[in-house]
Amino acid sequence: KAGKQTYRLLENLLYWSRAQIGRLEYNPKEIFLDELVRESYDLLNDNARAKDITLVPVARNTFGAYGDEEMIKTVLRNLISNAIKFTNQGGTVKVDLGEKGDQKIVRVVDTGVGIPANYIDQIFRIDVVASTPGTEGERGTGLGLILCKEFVEKNGGKLWVESKEGKGSTFSFSLPTKP
């Protein structure tokens, strides 16, 4: 666990630092969000099973958008991993795919502990350490959501959260359908 956590921290730090100095390659193309969600589920399935959390299969097939595949993979891994981290045993995590105008919308929905209202404004800020332990003491770096926000914005989208303490959270982001 410590090794995986250290690896994720280093990976997030590397991506974030590259983004900050403008050295992160941006390679936008048509991507299929349903495939990327399934790939993220495969990578995180052991984490979910360890907590008896159900990863609800993505309902849509061939759901295309436009963006940098590696950046969006990182966003999905971070958001799904966080959803698992903050969901109690026996809960669920699902990814809904939808559309609004010329934007694709991705929603990562969990039945977790939720986020206190006074804490929501802090989770996307680099100047505030906004990392809390998961439901089983899992540690985070506090950089994952900041990285997600930057990557989504770099891809022409927006990232937002809706949460109710004790009921769960929904992290959503938009992506354009074409350049």
Backbone torsions as a table, in degrees:
resi	resn	phi	psi	omega
1	LYS	NA	-43.6	-179.4
2	ALA	-63.2	-39.4	179.0
3	GLY	-64.1	-44.0	178.9
4	LYS	-64.4	-41.2	-179.9
5	GLN	-64.5	-42.8	178.9
6	THR	-63.6	-41.5	178.3
7	TYR	-61.3	-46.4	179.3
8	ARG	-62.2	-40.7	178.1
9	LEU	-60.8	-49.2	-178.9
10	LEU	-63.5	-40.7	178.2
11	GLU	-62.1	-46.7	178.8
12	ASN	-63.9	-41.8	177.9
13	LEU	-62.6	-41.6	179.0
14	LEU	-62.7	-50.1	179.2
15	TYR	-60.7	-45.2	-177.5
16	TRP	-63.8	-45.6	-178.4
17	SER	-65.2	-39.4	176.6
18	ARG	-62.3	-41.2	179.0
19	ALA	-63.4	-39.6	-177.6
20	GLN	-66.1	-35.4	-177.6
21	ILE	-98.8	7.5	175.5
22	GLY	74.6	21.9	-177.7
23	ARG	-106.8	8.8	178.1
24	LEU	-88.7	122.6	-179.7
25	GLU	-67.7	138.6	178.3
26	TYR	-116.4	112.2	-176.3
27	ASN	-123.9	77.8	-178.5
28	PRO	-74.4	145.9	177.5
29	LYS	-163.3	177.7	174.3
30	GLU	-70.0	129.9	178.4
31	ILE	-127.3	156.2	179.7
32	PHE	-112.7	106.9	-173.6
33	LEU	-62.6	-36.7	179.4
34	ASP	-60.4	-40.7	178.6
35	GLU	-66.1	-41.1	-179.2
36	LEU	-67.2	-35.8	177.0
37	VAL	-65.3	-46.8	-179.9
38	ARG	-61.0	-39.2	177.6
39	GLU	-63.7	-42.5	178.0
40	SER	-64.5	-42.3	176.4
41	TYR	-57.7	-44.3	179.4
42	ASP	-58.9	-42.4	-179.3
43	LEU	-68.4	-32.3	-173.3
44	LEU	-104.7	4.0	-176.5
45	ASN	-59.8	-40.2	179.2
46	ASP	-62.0	-40.9	178.2
47	ASN	-61.1	-44.1	-179.1
48	ALA	-66.5	-44.9	-179.2
49	ARG	-62.5	-36.8	-180.0
50	ALA	-61.1	-26.2	179.8
51	LYS	-107.6	8.8	-179.2
52	ASP	56.1	42.6	179.0
53	ILE	-102.3	133.0	179.0
54	THR	-86.9	125.5	171.2
55	LEU	-93.3	106.5	-176.8
56	VAL	-70.3	125.4	-178.5
57	PRO	-57.6	144.4	178.5
58	VAL	-68.7	135.9	-170.3
59	ALA	-83.7	-23.3	-173.7
60	ARG	-101.1	150.8	173.9
61	ASN	-116.5	152.3	-179.7
62	THR	43.2	61.4	-179.1
63	PHE	-101.7	93.0	-172.5
64	GLY	-86.6	150.6	174.2
65	ALA	-148.4	-176.0	-179.4
66	TYR	-124.7	123.6	179.2
67	GLY	177.4	178.4	177.4
68	ASP	-82.0	116.8	-173.4
69	GLU	-59.2	-44.2	-178.2
70	GLU	-65.6	-39.9	178.0
71	MET	-64.3	-43.8	-177.7
72	ILE	-70.1	-34.6	173.3
73	LYS	-59.7	-43.2	179.2
74	THR	-62.7	-43.2	178.9
75	VAL	-60.9	-49.4	-178.9
76	LEU	-62.0	-45.0	179.1
77	ARG	-59.1	-44.9	-179.6
78	ASN	-64.2	-46.8	-176.8
79	LEU	-67.7	-42.0	179.4
80	ILE	-69.3	-40.7	177.7
81	SER	-60.5	-44.2	177.5
82	ASN	-62.9	-41.0	179.7
83	ALA	-60.7	-42.3	177.5
84	ILE	-65.2	-44.0	-177.1
85	LYS	-60.0	-37.0	-174.6
86	PHE	-103.8	18.8	175.4
87	THR	-112.3	134.6	179.0
88	ASN	-72.6	163.2	177.0
89	GLN	-51.6	138.8	178.0
90	GLY	84.8	-1.0	-178.7
91	GLY	-82.2	-172.6	179.0
92	THR	-132.3	152.2	172.5
93	VAL	-132.0	132.1	177.1
94	LYS	-140.4	155.4	175.8
95	VAL	-117.4	120.6	176.4
96	ASP	-101.3	139.1	177.2
97	LEU	-116.1	130.6	-179.1
98	GLY	-146.8	-176.1	-179.1
99	GLU	-134.7	147.8	173.1
100	LYS	-145.1	106.5	-176.0
101	GLY	63.2	-127.9	-179.9
102	ASP	-96.6	22.2	179.8
103	GLN	-117.4	142.7	169.6
104	LYS	-92.6	140.0	-178.9
105	ILE	-118.0	129.3	177.0
106	VAL	-114.9	127.4	179.4
107	ARG	-122.9	122.8	174.9
108	VAL	-101.8	112.0	-171.5
109	VAL	-113.5	129.7	176.8
110	ASP	-127.2	162.3	176.9
111	THR	-104.2	34.6	-172.9
112	GLY	-82.1	-157.3	-172.1
113	VAL	-78.0	-15.4	-178.9
114	GLY	77.2	174.8	-177.3
115	ILE	-121.8	129.0	176.1
116	PRO	-57.8	139.5	-176.3
117	ALA	-54.3	-38.6	-177.7
118	ASN	-74.5	-7.1	-178.0
119	TYR	-99.9	-21.7	-174.7
120	ILE	-58.2	-41.5	-178.3
121	ASP	-64.4	-19.9	-175.2
122	GLN	-90.7	-19.3	-169.0
123	ILE	-69.8	-17.5	179.2
124	PHE	-106.1	12.9	-175.9
125	ARG	-105.0	130.7	-179.8
126	ILE	-74.6	-24.5	-176.0
127	ASP	-85.1	1.7	-180.0
128	VAL	-126.7	128.3	175.2
129	VAL	-76.6	107.0	-173.2
130	ALA	-118.2	51.6	179.7
131	SER	-117.6	128.2	176.7
132	THR	-124.6	153.8	179.3
133	PRO	-66.8	151.3	177.2
134	GLY	-73.5	-174.9	-175.6
135	THR	-66.7	-18.6	177.0
136	GLU	-122.7	30.8	176.0
137	GLY	81.7	7.9	179.0
138	GLU	-60.4	138.9	-178.7
139	ARG	-99.9	152.1	175.8
140	GLY	-125.3	177.0	-177.9
141	THR	-103.1	-20.7	-175.3
142	GLY	84.2	-3.4	-179.7
143	LEU	-99.1	-20.9	-173.4
144	GLY	-56.6	-48.7	-178.0
145	LEU	-70.4	-33.0	177.3
146	ILE	-64.8	-44.3	177.1
147	LEU	-61.6	-44.9	178.7
148	CYS	-57.3	-46.8	-178.8
149	LYS	-60.7	-46.1	180.0
150	GLU	-63.5	-42.5	-178.9
151	PHE	-66.4	-42.3	179.3
152	VAL	-63.7	-44.8	179.8
153	GLU	-64.7	-38.0	177.2
154	LYS	-60.6	-29.1	-179.8
155	ASN	-92.8	12.0	175.3
156	GLY	82.2	18.7	-179.2
157	GLY	-117.8	-171.8	177.1
158	LYS	-132.4	152.5	177.5
159	LEU	-123.7	134.1	178.8
160	TRP	-146.7	166.1	-178.0
161	VAL	-134.5	144.4	170.0
162	GLU	-127.4	133.0	-176.7
163	SER	-152.0	149.3	175.7
164	LYS	-132.3	121.3	-178.2
165	GLU	-55.1	129.3	-179.9
166	GLY	83.6	-6.2	-176.4
167	LYS	-117.2	-21.4	-178.6
168	GLY	120.0	179.0	-177.1
169	SER	-135.5	154.7	172.0
170	THR	-129.1	115.1	174.0
171	PHE	-100.7	123.7	-176.7
172	SER	-121.9	148.1	171.3
173	PHE	-144.9	154.4	-179.6
174	SER	-112.2	154.3	174.0
175	LEU	-141.4	148.1	176.4
176	PRO	-70.6	157.2	177.9
177	THR	-85.9	-20.8	179.1
178	LYS	-154.4	166.6	-177.6
179	PRO	-60.3	NA	NA
